[in-house]
Amino acid sequence: MAAKKKIKLKDSGVIFNAEDHTYLLGDKFLSGITPVLQRQFFPTEFEGIPKHIVDAAAEYGTGVHASCEDFDANWICDGTQEVIDYISLCSEFNLTHEASEYTVTDGKDYASQIDKVYRVSDDTFDLGDIKTYGQMTQEKTEKARWQLSIYAMLFERQNRGAKVGRLFIIHLRNKQKKDGTFDHISEIIFVNRIPSEICEDLLATDLRGEQFINPYGIPEEYRSQEAIIRELIQTKAAIEEKLNGIKAKILKDMELKNVRTWATDTMRLTRKLPTQRSSFNLALFKTDHPEYDYDQYMRVSEVAGSLSIAV
């Protein structure tokens, strides 16, 4: 069997102007991927946030990107905690740098730069995106998932025979807070790839100037029930508050009269006496006795999935 040919990444031919963040292919300007996601899914992402805060966050993120790129390109560690953490993550997850700010395009309408490309084998690559948010909310994570999935599609299309392996967010942050402590974050967040045909449909829909229907978004069947769900939750909360008030009054009265049980024909009230509960602090015990093997004593049980609704 012939050995696999080592794939060399292809130059997109796109000229990126970092100052005004534009992509030029020949004499045609191409759209970036981020504006597509803003238009289609996250139009209010920065709504209500003062411009100076958005600008400061962007400046911080650009600095972290540049420092990490300097390390990958020149093996220079500038001593910042973010770069130290980046080096540690690369070692922990066995990331072999192949390219930074690698430009991909569909050759006609869209182009974008992938923060990090890591070589896995002769024909397989991992793609990473550096984020410096204070918190990777569900919305931010979902945006990065779409972003990386589209990158993967364009990457494989541009580099024939290449395969994309893992997609992940490189979450780095070390900003001082008002109280003098540091908001220190260093983690890799893996995301599941969205199929290329869905990504292609998104770009085609955006190109037509139409609104894309997100197959991962909440179905209209449930969206239309939002008002009744909210009303039921609020009613439940009001009922529980009223019931708890009645129970507290009954308990206090029973305690004053030293009564354990009251009953009617259809209801029984039983007062439970105060007590103490003891529990074993496994985490602390493990810290104090790391030499022990706990697996043989651990009992694993299945926990059913559940739904949480916040209104």
PASEBA-1860 file (N, C-alpha, C; in nm, 3 decimals):
! residues 311
1> MAAKKKIK> 0.085/-0.120/0.000/0.000/0.000/0.000/0.089/0.124/0.000 ~ 0.056/0.217/-0.089/0.136/0.338/-0.100/0.115/0.426/0.024 ~ 0.224/0.490/0.067/0.215/0.577/0.184/0.135/0.702/0.151 ~ 0.066/0.753/0.252/-0.010/0.875/0.232/0.084/0.991/0.202 ~ 0.041/1.075/0.110/0.119/1.192/0.078/0.093/1.300/0.183 ~ 0.201/1.361/0.231/0.186/1.466/0.331/0.129/1.591/0.266 ~ 0.014/1.632/0.313/-0.054/1.746/0.252/0.009/1.877/0.299 ~ 0.040/1.961/0.201/0.090/2.094/0.229/-0.026/2.191/0.210
9> LKDSGVIF> -0.048/2.276/0.307/-0.163/2.366/0.301/-0.152/2.462/0.184 ~ -0.262/2.478/0.115/-0.268/2.561/-0.004/-0.292/2.707/0.031 ~ -0.225/2.796/-0.041/-0.248/2.940/-0.024/-0.381/2.975/-0.091 ~ -0.464/3.050/-0.022/-0.598/3.082/-0.074/-0.596/3.185/-0.186 ~ -0.488/3.264/-0.192/-0.484/3.372/-0.290/-0.556/3.497/-0.244 ~ -0.615/3.492/-0.126/-0.689/3.605/-0.072/-0.593/3.698/0.003 ~ -0.609/3.827/-0.022/-0.530/3.927/0.050/-0.614/3.983/0.164 ~ -0.563/3.967/0.286/-0.635/4.015/0.404/-0.574/4.146/0.450
17> NAEDHTYL> -0.659/4.247/0.466/-0.617/4.376/0.517/-0.660/4.384/0.663 ~ -0.562/4.372/0.753/-0.594/4.368/0.896/-0.648/4.501/0.947 ~ -0.608/4.611/0.884/-0.648/4.743/0.933/-0.798/4.765/0.921 ~ -0.855/4.731/0.806/-1.000/4.747/0.790/-1.073/4.614/0.782 ~ -0.999/4.507/0.809/-1.054/4.371/0.818/-1.134/4.335/0.691 ~ -1.068/4.343/0.578/-1.132/4.308/0.451/-1.055/4.197/0.382 ~ -1.126/4.122/0.297/-1.067/4.013/0.221/-1.082/4.045/0.072 ~ -0.971/4.040/0.000/-0.973/4.073/-0.142/-0.918/3.956/-0.223
25> LGDKFLSG> -0.999/3.908/-0.317/-0.956/3.801/-0.407/-0.962/3.857/-0.549 ~ -0.845/3.880/-0.608/-0.841/3.947/-0.737/-0.890/4.089/-0.718 ~ -0.999/4.125/-0.785/-1.055/4.260/-0.770/-1.189/4.257/-0.695 ~ -1.218/4.144/-0.626/-1.346/4.130/-0.558/-1.328/4.118/-0.406 ~ -1.406/4.197/-0.335/-1.405/4.189/-0.190/-1.500/4.075/-0.146 ~ -1.451/3.991/-0.055/-1.529/3.879/-0.005/-1.579/3.909/0.136 ~ -1.689/3.847/0.173/-1.743/3.864/0.308/-1.675/3.769/0.405 ~ -1.652/3.817/0.526/-1.602/3.729/0.631/-1.714/3.642/0.685
33> ITPVLQRQ> -1.677/3.544/0.765/-1.777/3.453/0.822/-1.846/3.514/0.944 ~ -1.771/3.589/1.025/-1.829/3.648/1.145/-1.949/3.738/1.115 ~ -1.941/3.826/1.013/-2.061/3.907/0.982/-2.182/3.823/0.943 ~ -2.159/3.708/0.878/-2.270/3.619/0.843/-2.339/3.571/0.970 ~ -2.260/3.527/1.066/-2.317/3.476/1.191/-2.387/3.587/1.268 ~ -2.331/3.708/1.262/-2.395/3.821/1.328/-2.532/3.848/1.266 ~ -2.536/3.849/1.134/-2.662/3.879/1.066/-2.766/3.771/1.090 ~ -2.724/3.646/1.082/-2.819/3.535/1.083/-2.862/3.491/1.223
41> FFPTEFEG> -2.769/3.490/1.318/-2.799/3.431/1.449/-2.786/3.526/1.567 ~ -2.693/3.619/1.561/-2.660/3.698/1.680/-2.662/3.849/1.654 ~ -2.773/3.901/1.601/-2.777/4.044/1.566/-2.771/4.138/1.686 ~ -2.806/4.089/1.804/-2.808/4.175/1.923/-2.694/4.142/2.020 ~ -2.590/4.075/1.972/-2.483/4.028/2.061/-2.420/4.141/2.142 ~ -2.399/4.256/2.080/-2.331/4.366/2.149/-2.428/4.479/2.185 ~ -2.557/4.452/2.175/-2.657/4.554/2.205/-2.651/4.592/2.352 ~ -2.649/4.720/2.379/-2.649/4.769/2.516/-2.511/4.773/2.581
49> IPKHIVDA> -2.408/4.726/2.512/-2.272/4.729/2.567/-2.201/4.853/2.515 ~ -2.150/4.940/2.603/-2.082/5.062/2.558/-1.967/5.031/2.463 ~ -1.948/5.118/2.364/-1.847/5.095/2.261/-1.707/5.083/2.320 ~ -1.677/5.162/2.423/-1.541/5.158/2.478/-1.511/5.022/2.542 ~ -1.616/4.956/2.594/-1.596/4.824/2.653/-1.572/4.720/2.543 ~ -1.651/4.729/2.437/-1.632/4.638/2.323/-1.493/4.656/2.262 ~ -1.452/4.783/2.246/-1.320/4.812/2.188/-1.207/4.761/2.277 ~ -1.222/4.779/2.408/-1.118/4.733/2.501/-1.106/4.581/2.498
57> AAEYGTGV> -1.220/4.512/2.491/-1.218/4.365/2.486/-1.152/4.318/2.356 ~ -1.183/4.388/2.246/-1.124/4.350/2.117/-0.973/4.373/2.118 ~ -0.930/4.481/2.180/-0.786/4.511/2.188/-0.712/4.406/2.272 ~ -0.775/4.367/2.382/-0.714/4.263/2.466/-0.704/4.132/2.389 ~ -0.812/4.094/2.321/-0.812/3.970/2.243/-0.708/3.972/2.134 ~ -0.694/4.085/2.065/-0.593/4.097/1.959/-0.453/4.078/2.015 ~ -0.429/4.134/2.133/-0.298/4.120/2.195/-0.265/3.977/2.230 ~ -0.364/3.904/2.285/-0.343/3.763/2.320/-0.317/3.681/2.194
65> HASCEDFD> -0.394/3.705/2.088/-0.373/3.637/1.960/-0.231/3.659/1.910 ~ -0.186/3.785/1.914/-0.053/3.819/1.863/0.057/3.751/1.944 ~ 0.041/3.747/2.076/0.142/3.685/2.162/0.152/3.535/2.136 ~ 0.036/3.470/2.121/0.035/3.326/2.093/0.094/3.297/1.955 ~ 0.064/3.384/1.860/0.119/3.366/1.726/0.270/3.384/1.725 ~ 0.319/3.478/1.806/0.464/3.501/1.814/0.534/3.377/1.870 ~ 0.468/3.312/1.965/0.528/3.189/2.019/0.530/3.080/1.913 ~ 0.419/3.060/1.843/0.412/2.954/1.742/0.508/2.978/1.626
73> ANWICDGT> 0.525/3.105/1.590/0.609/3.136/1.474/0.757/3.143/1.508 ~ 0.787/3.198/1.627/0.927/3.227/1.661/0.976/3.165/1.791 ~ 0.890/3.085/1.857/0.923/3.023/1.985/0.958/3.128/2.091 ~ 0.890/3.242/2.081/0.913/3.349/2.177/0.798/3.353/2.277 ~ 0.831/3.336/2.405/0.732/3.350/2.511/0.750/3.487/2.573 ~ 0.650/3.572/2.562/0.664/3.709/2.614/0.643/3.718/2.764 ~ 0.622/3.605/2.830/0.610/3.604/2.975/0.471/3.629/3.028 ~ 0.375/3.659/2.941/0.239/3.681/2.988/0.177/3.548/3.030
81> QEVIDYIS> 0.085/3.554/3.125/0.021/3.433/3.175/-0.056/3.362/3.065 ~ -0.114/3.443/2.974/-0.192/3.383/2.866/-0.105/3.295/2.776 ~ 0.015/3.340/2.744/0.104/3.261/2.658/0.157/3.140/2.735 ~ 0.188/3.159/2.862/0.232/3.045/2.945/0.122/2.939/2.948 ~ -0.002/2.983/2.962/-0.115/2.889/2.962/-0.132/2.824/2.826 ~ -0.113/2.902/2.720/-0.126/2.848/2.584/-0.023/2.738/2.560 ~ 0.100/2.761/2.603/0.205/2.661/2.588/0.169/2.534/2.663 ~ 0.115/2.552/2.784/0.075/2.438/2.867/-0.037/2.358/2.800
89> LCSEFNLT> -0.135/2.427/2.742/-0.246/2.359/2.676/-0.198/2.283/2.553 ~ -0.106/2.342/2.478/-0.051/2.275/2.360/0.018/2.145/2.398 ~ 0.089/2.150/2.512/0.157/2.030/2.560/0.057/1.926/2.610 ~ -0.042/1.971/2.686/-0.140/1.880/2.745/-0.222/1.808/2.639 ~ -0.258/1.880/2.531/-0.345/1.823/2.429/-0.269/1.783/2.302 ~ -0.136/1.781/2.313/-0.051/1.734/2.204/-0.080/1.807/2.072 ~ -0.078/1.940/2.079/-0.107/2.023/1.962/0.022/2.062/1.890 ~ 0.034/2.020/1.766/0.151/2.051/1.684/0.114/2.160/1.585
97> HEASEYTV> 0.168/2.279/1.606/0.130/2.395/1.527/0.169/2.379/1.380 ~ 0.072/2.409/1.293/0.096/2.407/1.150/0.083/2.546/1.089 ~ -0.017/2.622/1.131/-0.037/2.756/1.076/-0.120/2.840/1.171 ~ -0.097/2.971/1.167/-0.178/3.067/1.242/-0.239/3.166/1.143 ~ -0.359/3.212/1.174/-0.431/3.306/1.088/-0.430/3.256/0.943 ~ -0.465/3.130/0.927/-0.466/3.066/0.795/-0.595/3.103/0.722 ~ -0.582/3.164/0.606/-0.698/3.213/0.531/-0.759/3.103/0.446 ~ -0.891/3.087/0.459/-0.965/2.991/0.376/-1.074/3.067/0.302
105> TDGKDYAS> -1.115/3.014/0.188/-1.217/3.079/0.107/-1.292/2.977/0.023 ~ -1.412/3.018/-0.021/-1.485/2.935/-0.117/-1.449/2.976/-0.260 ~ -1.362/3.076/-0.271/-1.311/3.119/-0.402/-1.400/3.216/-0.476 ~ -1.514/3.256/-0.413/-1.602/3.348/-0.487/-1.677/3.448/-0.400 ~ -1.718/3.408/-0.281/-1.802/3.497/-0.200/-1.753/3.518/-0.057 ~ -1.693/3.417/0.001/-1.658/3.422/0.144/-1.512/3.386/0.169 ~ -1.458/3.447/0.275/-1.322/3.414/0.320/-1.313/3.444/0.468 ~ -1.220/3.378/0.535/-1.198/3.404/0.677/-1.064/3.347/0.719
113> QIDKVYRV> -1.019/3.388/0.836/-0.891/3.339/0.887/-0.913/3.247/1.006 ~ -0.852/3.130/1.001/-0.858/3.035/1.112/-0.746/3.069/1.209 ~ -0.779/3.089/1.335/-0.677/3.127/1.433/-0.561/3.028/1.435 ~ -0.595/2.898/1.452/-0.490/2.798/1.468/-0.522/2.671/1.391 ~ -0.423/2.622/1.318/-0.430/2.492/1.251/-0.320/2.405/1.310 ~ -0.355/2.287/1.357/-0.258/2.194/1.416/-0.256/2.066/1.334 ~ -0.136/2.019/1.304/-0.124/1.896/1.225/-0.136/1.774/1.317 ~ -0.222/1.680/1.275/-0.240/1.556/1.348/-0.164/1.444/1.279
121> SDDTFDLG> -0.171/1.442/1.145/-0.103/1.341/1.065/-0.076/1.401/0.927 ~ -0.035/1.317/0.833/-0.006/1.367/0.699/-0.127/1.434/0.634 ~ -0.248/1.387/0.666/-0.365/1.442/0.598/-0.475/1.492/0.692 ~ -0.448/1.495/0.823/-0.551/1.534/0.920/-0.504/1.652/1.004 ~ -0.596/1.746/1.029/-0.563/1.868/1.101/-0.673/1.902/1.202 ~ -0.632/1.958/1.315/-0.725/2.012/1.413/-0.733/2.163/1.393 ~ -0.851/2.220/1.420/-0.869/2.364/1.409/-0.907/2.422/1.544 ~ -0.840/2.531/1.582/-0.867/2.595/1.710/-0.897/2.743/1.694
129> DIKTYGQM> -0.980/2.795/1.782/-1.015/2.937/1.778/-0.991/2.996/1.916 ~ -0.906/3.097/1.926/-0.875/3.158/2.055/-0.984/3.257/2.095 ~ -1.035/3.241/2.216/-1.133/3.332/2.271/-1.083/3.384/2.406 ~ -1.111/3.511/2.435/-1.062/3.572/2.560/-1.177/3.629/2.642 ~ -1.297/3.577/2.622/-1.413/3.624/2.697/-1.397/3.594/2.846 ~ -1.467/3.673/2.928/-1.470/3.645/3.070/-1.550/3.519/3.100 ~ -1.646/3.489/3.013/-1.725/3.367/3.030/-1.768/3.317/2.894 ~ -1.749/3.188/2.870/-1.795/3.128/2.745/-1.940/3.086/2.764
137> TQEKTEKA> -2.030/3.180/2.739/-2.172/3.150/2.753/-2.215/3.050/2.647 ~ -2.335/2.997/2.663/-2.388/2.903/2.565/-2.396/2.967/2.427 ~ -2.436/3.095/2.423/-2.448/3.165/2.295/-2.311/3.183/2.230 ~ -2.211/3.221/2.309/-2.075/3.239/2.255/-2.017/3.106/2.207 ~ -2.043/3.000/2.282/-1.993/2.868/2.243/-2.059/2.822/2.114 ~ -2.189/2.847/2.102/-2.262/2.807/1.981/-2.212/2.887/1.860 ~ -2.183/3.013/1.880/-2.129/3.095/1.771/-1.995/3.041/1.725 ~ -1.909/3.005/1.821/-1.779/2.948/1.786/-1.794/2.814/1.716
145> RWQLSIYA> -1.895/2.737/1.754/-1.919/2.608/1.689/-1.953/2.627/1.541 ~ -2.042/2.721/1.511/-2.074/2.751/1.372/-1.950/2.801/1.298 ~ -1.877/2.890/1.362/-1.758/2.949/1.303/-1.657/2.839/1.264 ~ -1.626/2.752/1.359/-1.528/2.647/1.334/-1.578/2.544/1.232 ~ -1.707/2.518/1.234/-1.764/2.420/1.139/-1.756/2.473/0.996 ~ -1.782/2.601/0.978/-1.769/2.661/0.845/-1.623/2.663/0.802 ~ -1.534/2.695/0.896/-1.391/2.690/0.866/-1.350/2.550/0.818 ~ -1.400/2.449/0.888/-1.365/2.310/0.853/-1.410/2.278/0.712
153> MLFERQNR> -1.531/2.321/0.677/-1.583/2.297/0.543/-1.495/2.365/0.438 ~ -1.462/2.492/0.459/-1.379/2.566/0.363/-1.237/2.510/0.358 ~ -1.186/2.468/0.474/-1.050/2.413/0.482/-1.039/2.286/0.398 ~ -1.134/2.195/0.413/-1.130/2.070/0.337/-1.155/2.093/0.188 ~ -1.235/2.192/0.157/-1.260/2.224/0.016/-1.136/2.285/-0.048 ~ -1.065/2.367/0.027/-0.946/2.435/-0.026/-0.827/2.341/-0.036 ~ -0.817/2.246/0.056/-0.705/2.153/0.060/-0.755/2.013/0.029 ~ -0.755/1.979/-0.097/-0.811/1.851/-0.141/-0.738/1.734/-0.075
161> GAKVGRLF> -0.815/1.642/-0.019/-0.757/1.526/0.048/-0.734/1.546/0.196 ~ -0.744/1.672/0.242/-0.723/1.700/0.385/-0.850/1.671/0.463 ~ -0.832/1.629/0.587/-0.945/1.601/0.676/-0.929/1.683/0.804 ~ -1.039/1.732/0.853/-1.039/1.805/0.980/-1.079/1.708/1.090 ~ -0.998/1.705/1.196/-1.027/1.620/1.311/-1.108/1.695/1.415 ~ -1.043/1.742/1.518/-1.112/1.808/1.629/-1.132/1.958/1.603 ~ -1.241/2.009/1.655/-1.268/2.153/1.656/-1.276/2.196/1.802 ~ -1.207/2.305/1.836/-1.211/2.346/1.977/-1.183/2.495/1.995
169> IIHLRNKQ> -1.232/2.544/2.107/-1.207/2.681/2.152/-1.089/2.678/2.247 ~ -0.994/2.768/2.227/-0.882/2.785/2.319/-0.916/2.907/2.404 ~ -0.963/2.883/2.525/-1.014/2.990/2.609/-0.904/3.038/2.704 ~ -0.853/3.158/2.679/-0.743/3.214/2.756/-0.783/3.350/2.812 ~ -0.752/3.371/2.937/-0.782/3.501/2.997/-0.704/3.516/3.127 ~ -0.652/3.638/3.149/-0.585/3.667/3.276/-0.589/3.818/3.299 ~ -0.708/3.868/3.325/-0.727/4.011/3.342/-0.751/4.044/3.489 ~ -0.688/4.152/3.534/-0.702/4.192/3.673/-0.840/4.255/3.696
177> KKDGTFDH> -0.902/4.216/3.807/-1.033/4.267/3.843/-1.018/4.387/3.937 ~ -1.129/4.451/3.967/-1.126/4.572/4.050/-1.073/4.544/4.190 ~ -1.097/4.420/4.240/-1.051/4.388/4.376/-0.905/4.344/4.382 ~ -0.837/4.348/4.265/-0.695/4.314/4.262/-0.666/4.170/4.225 ~ -0.767/4.083/4.233/-0.747/3.944/4.192/-0.755/3.934/4.039 ~ -0.718/3.817/3.988/-0.715/3.800/3.844/-0.824/3.703/3.797 ~ -0.888/3.740/3.689/-0.983/3.653/3.623/-0.902/3.560/3.532 ~ -0.862/3.447/3.587/-0.768/3.359/3.518/-0.840/3.237/3.462
185> ISEIIFVN> -0.836/3.222/3.330/-0.900/3.110/3.263/-0.803/3.048/3.163 ~ -0.794/2.916/3.165/-0.709/2.844/3.071/-0.773/2.708/3.046 ~ -0.836/2.692/2.928/-0.907/2.568/2.901/-0.926/2.546/2.751 ~ -0.945/2.420/2.716/-0.983/2.382/2.580/-1.128/2.336/2.586 ~ -1.212/2.390/2.499/-1.353/2.352/2.492/-1.378/2.291/2.355 ~ -1.403/2.161/2.350/-1.429/2.094/2.223/-1.574/2.117/2.181 ~ -1.596/2.134/2.051/-1.731/2.152/1.998/-1.756/2.048/1.889 ~ -1.882/2.010/1.876/-1.920/1.914/1.773/-1.936/1.985/1.639
193> RIPSEICE> -1.887/1.921/1.535/-1.891/1.982/1.403/-2.033/1.977/1.345 ~ -2.074/2.088/1.287/-2.201/2.096/1.214/-2.175/2.046/1.072 ~ -2.258/1.957/1.019/-2.235/1.901/0.885/-2.215/2.008/0.778 ~ -2.127/1.979/0.683/-2.092/2.076/0.580/-2.212/2.119/0.497 ~ -2.306/2.027/0.472/-2.421/2.063/0.390/-2.507/2.169/0.458 ~ -2.512/2.168/0.592/-2.587/2.271/0.664/-2.512/2.403/0.658 ~ -2.379/2.398/0.670/-2.298/2.519/0.659/-2.311/2.581/0.520 ~ -2.310/2.497/0.418/-2.326/2.543/0.280/-2.462/2.611/0.261
201> DLLATDLR> -2.564/2.552/0.321/-2.699/2.608/0.311/-2.705/2.744/0.379 ~ -2.638/2.757/0.493/-2.634/2.885/0.563/-2.573/2.994/0.474 ~ -2.457/2.966/0.415/-2.390/3.066/0.331/-2.472/3.100/0.208 ~ -2.534/2.999/0.147/-2.617/3.023/0.028/-2.738/3.109/0.064 ~ -2.798/3.083/0.179/-2.914/3.160/0.223/-2.875/3.304/0.251 ~ -2.761/3.323/0.316/-2.713/3.457/0.347/-2.682/3.533/0.218 ~ -2.625/3.464/0.121/-2.590/3.527/-0.007/-2.714/3.578/-0.079 ~ -2.826/3.506/-0.061/-2.952/3.549/-0.124/-3.021/3.661/-0.045
209> GEQFINPY> -2.963/3.694/0.071/-3.022/3.799/0.153/-3.142/3.753/0.231 ~ -3.153/3.623/0.253/-3.267/3.567/0.324/-3.228/3.524/0.465 ~ -3.329/3.500/0.547/-3.306/3.455/0.684/-3.295/3.303/0.688 ~ -3.185/3.255/0.744/-3.162/3.111/0.754/-3.240/3.055/0.872 ~ -3.304/2.941/0.851/-3.375/2.872/0.959/-3.277/2.775/1.025 ~ -3.239/2.807/1.145/-3.139/2.728/1.218/-3.199/2.592/1.259 ~ -3.147/2.482/1.204/-3.203/2.350/1.240/-3.177/2.312/1.385 ~ -3.084/2.385/1.451/-3.055/2.358/1.591/-3.127/2.456/1.684
217> GIPEEYRS> -3.202/2.550/1.625/-3.275/2.646/1.705/-3.402/2.585/1.762 ~ -3.466/2.658/1.851/-3.588/2.607/1.915/-3.699/2.597/1.812 ~ -3.764/2.482/1.799/-3.873/2.466/1.703/-3.990/2.559/1.735 ~ -4.063/2.599/1.633/-4.175/2.690/1.651/-4.281/2.630/1.744 ~ -4.290/2.497/1.743/-4.386/2.429/1.830/-4.368/2.469/1.977 ~ -4.241/2.485/2.019/-4.213/2.521/2.157/-4.201/2.672/2.175 ~ -4.150/2.739/2.073/-4.141/2.885/2.081/-4.280/2.946/2.100 ~ -4.381/2.889/2.031/-4.516/2.943/2.040/-4.578/2.922/2.177
225> QEAIIREL> -4.520/2.832/2.257/-4.573/2.804/2.391/-4.500/2.881/2.500 ~ -4.413/2.973/2.460/-4.332/3.046/2.559/-4.419/3.119/2.662 ~ -4.525/3.185/2.615/-4.610/3.263/2.707/-4.676/3.172/2.811 ~ -4.730/3.058/2.768/-4.798/2.969/2.862/-4.698/2.903/2.956 ~ -4.577/2.871/2.906/-4.474/2.813/2.994/-4.435/2.914/3.101 ~ -4.415/3.038/3.059/-4.378/3.143/3.155/-4.490/3.161/3.259 ~ -4.614/3.162/3.214/-4.728/3.180/3.304/-4.737/3.065/3.404 ~ -4.716/2.941/3.357/-4.723/2.825/3.446/-4.612/2.829/3.551
233> IQTKAAIE> -4.492/2.868/3.509/-4.379/2.875/3.603/-4.406/2.981/3.709 ~ -4.456/3.097/3.667/-4.485/3.204/3.761/-4.599/3.165/3.856 ~ -4.699/3.095/3.804/-4.810/3.048/3.888/-4.760/2.947/3.990 ~ -4.674/2.854/3.944/-4.616/2.753/4.033/-4.537/2.819/4.146 ~ -4.458/2.922/4.111/-4.378/2.991/4.211/-4.466/3.062/4.313 ~ -4.574/3.123/4.266/-4.664/3.194/4.357/-4.735/3.096/4.450 ~ -4.777/2.982/4.395/-4.846/2.880/4.476/-4.751/2.824/4.582 ~ -4.626/2.794/4.542/-4.529/2.739/4.637/-4.497/2.839/4.747
241> EKLNGIKA> -4.489/2.967/4.711/-4.462/3.070/4.811/-4.576/3.078/4.913 ~ -4.699/3.071/4.864/-4.815/3.076/4.953/-4.822/2.953/5.043 ~ -4.796/2.833/4.983/-4.799/2.709/5.059/-4.691/2.708/5.166 ~ -4.570/2.754/5.130/-4.460/2.757/5.227/-4.492/2.849/5.345 ~ -4.562/2.959/5.317/-4.602/3.050/5.425/-4.699/2.983/5.521 ~ -4.796/2.909/5.466/-4.892/2.837/5.549/-4.822/2.728/5.631 ~ -4.730/2.653/5.567/-4.658/2.547/5.638/-4.573/2.602/5.752 ~ -4.509/2.717/5.727/-4.425/2.778/5.831/-4.510/2.818/5.952
249> KILKDMEL> -4.629/2.873/5.927/-4.718/2.914/6.036/-4.768/2.792/6.115 ~ -4.804/2.685/6.042/-4.851/2.563/6.109/-4.740/2.503/6.196 ~ -4.618/2.495/6.140/-4.505/2.438/6.214/-4.478/2.517/6.341 ~ -4.479/2.647/6.331/-4.454/2.731/6.448/-4.559/2.707/6.555 ~ -4.686/2.696/6.513/-4.795/2.672/6.608/-4.781/2.534/6.674 ~ -4.745/2.433/6.598/-4.727/2.299/6.653/-4.611/2.295/6.752 ~ -4.504/2.369/6.721/-4.389/2.375/6.812/-4.426/2.443/6.943 ~ -4.504/2.550/6.934/-4.545/2.622/7.055/-4.631/2.534/7.145
257> KNVRTWAT> -4.715/2.449/7.082/-4.805/2.362/7.158/-4.747/2.223/7.182 ~ -4.623/2.203/7.132/-4.554/2.074/7.147/-4.641/1.958/7.097 ~ -4.700/1.978/6.979/-4.784/1.877/6.916/-4.706/1.814/6.803 ~ -4.713/1.680/6.791/-4.641/1.610/6.683/-4.730/1.586/6.562 ~ -4.861/1.566/6.585/-4.950/1.530/6.474/-5.085/1.597/6.488 ~ -5.135/1.649/6.378/-5.272/1.695/6.365/-5.333/1.624/6.246 ~ -5.462/1.593/6.252/-5.524/1.524/6.140/-5.670/1.563/6.127 ~ -5.716/1.562/6.003/-5.859/1.579/5.972/-5.901/1.452/5.899
265> DTMRLTRK> -6.020/1.453/5.846/-6.067/1.334/5.772/-5.988/1.313/5.643 ~ -5.931/1.419/5.589/-5.864/1.408/5.458/-5.719/1.458/5.458 ~ -5.666/1.497/5.573/-5.531/1.554/5.576/-5.462/1.517/5.706 ~ -5.332/1.490/5.699/-5.254/1.459/5.818/-5.129/1.549/5.819 ~ -5.108/1.619/5.930/-4.992/1.707/5.947/-4.899/1.644/6.049 ~ -4.773/1.622/6.012/-4.675/1.560/6.101/-4.553/1.650/6.114 ~ -4.519/1.683/6.238/-4.402/1.767/6.263/-4.278/1.681/6.282 ~ -4.178/1.707/6.201/-4.051/1.637/6.217/-3.962/1.716/6.312
273> LPTQRSSF> -3.902/1.646/6.407/-3.817/1.711/6.505/-3.683/1.749/6.443 ~ -3.619/1.855/6.496/-3.485/1.893/6.447/-3.387/1.778/6.467 ~ -3.294/1.766/6.377/-3.194/1.660/6.387/-3.064/1.706/6.321 ~ -2.964/1.623/6.322/-2.837/1.652/6.256/-2.810/1.546/6.150 ~ -2.744/1.586/6.046/-2.712/1.494/5.938/-2.561/1.494/5.916 ~ -2.504/1.376/5.911/-2.361/1.363/5.887/-2.337/1.310/5.746 ~ -2.233/1.356/5.682/-2.198/1.308/5.549/-2.046/1.297/5.538 ~ -2.001/1.208/5.452/-1.859/1.184/5.435/-1.805/1.277/5.327
281> NLALFKTD> -1.703/1.357/5.360/-1.643/1.451/5.265/-1.536/1.377/5.183 ~ -1.580/1.318/5.072/-1.490/1.238/4.990/-1.379/1.323/4.929 ~ -1.413/1.442/4.883/-1.312/1.527/4.819/-1.198/1.561/4.916 ~ -1.235/1.595/5.039/-1.133/1.628/5.140/-1.050/1.505/5.175 ~ -1.116/1.389/5.186/-1.044/1.266/5.219/-0.944/1.231/5.109 ~ -0.985/1.250/4.984/-0.893/1.224/4.872/-0.772/1.316/4.876 ~ -0.798/1.442/4.914/-0.688/1.539/4.923/-0.590/1.499/5.033 ~ -0.644/1.453/5.147/-0.559/1.414/5.259/-0.490/1.280/5.237
289> HPEYDYDQ> -0.550/1.192/5.153/-0.495/1.058/5.132/-0.491/1.024/4.982 ~ -0.407/1.093/4.908/-0.400/1.070/4.762/-0.342/0.933/4.726 ~ -0.282/0.865/4.824/-0.216/0.737/4.795/-0.315/0.622/4.780 ~ -0.441/0.642/4.820/-0.539/0.534/4.815/-0.604/0.522/4.678 ~ -0.645/0.401/4.642/-0.722/0.377/4.521/-0.869/0.366/4.561 ~ -0.951/0.461/4.513/-1.090/0.468/4.556/-1.188/0.399/4.462 ~ -1.141/0.357/4.346/-1.232/0.305/4.244/-1.315/0.186/4.294 ~ -1.252/0.098/4.370/-1.323/-0.022/4.415/-1.433/0.010/4.516
297> YMRVSEVA> -1.430/0.130/4.573/-1.531/0.169/4.672/-1.640/0.260/4.613 ~ -1.620/0.302/4.491/-1.714/0.396/4.431/-1.834/0.322/4.371 ~ -1.951/0.372/4.398/-2.073/0.316/4.342/-2.127/0.415/4.238 ~ -2.141/0.369/4.114/-2.187/0.455/4.004/-2.332/0.420/3.973 ~ -2.413/0.522/3.964/-2.555/0.503/3.930/-2.593/0.596/3.817 ~ -2.688/0.552/3.736/-2.735/0.633/3.625/-2.829/0.743/3.675 ~ -2.813/0.861/3.620/-2.899/0.973/3.653/-2.971/1.015/3.526 ~ -3.103/1.015/3.530/-3.181/1.049/3.412/-3.161/1.196/3.374
305> GSLSIAV> -3.168/1.223/3.245/-3.160/1.359/3.198/-3.282/1.439/3.241 ~ -3.268/1.570/3.245/-3.379/1.655/3.288/-3.374/1.785/3.209 ~ -3.478/1.863/3.223/-3.489/1.990/3.152/-3.497/2.104/3.252 ~ -3.416/2.208/3.228/-3.421/2.328/3.312/-3.474/2.442/3.227 ~ -3.568/2.519/3.280/-3.625/2.631/3.208/-3.603/2.757/3.289 ~ -3.537/2.857/3.231/-3.516/2.987/3.298/-3.599/3.092/3.226 ~ -3.672/3.169/3.302/-3.757/3.274/3.242/-3.726/3.408/3.308
END
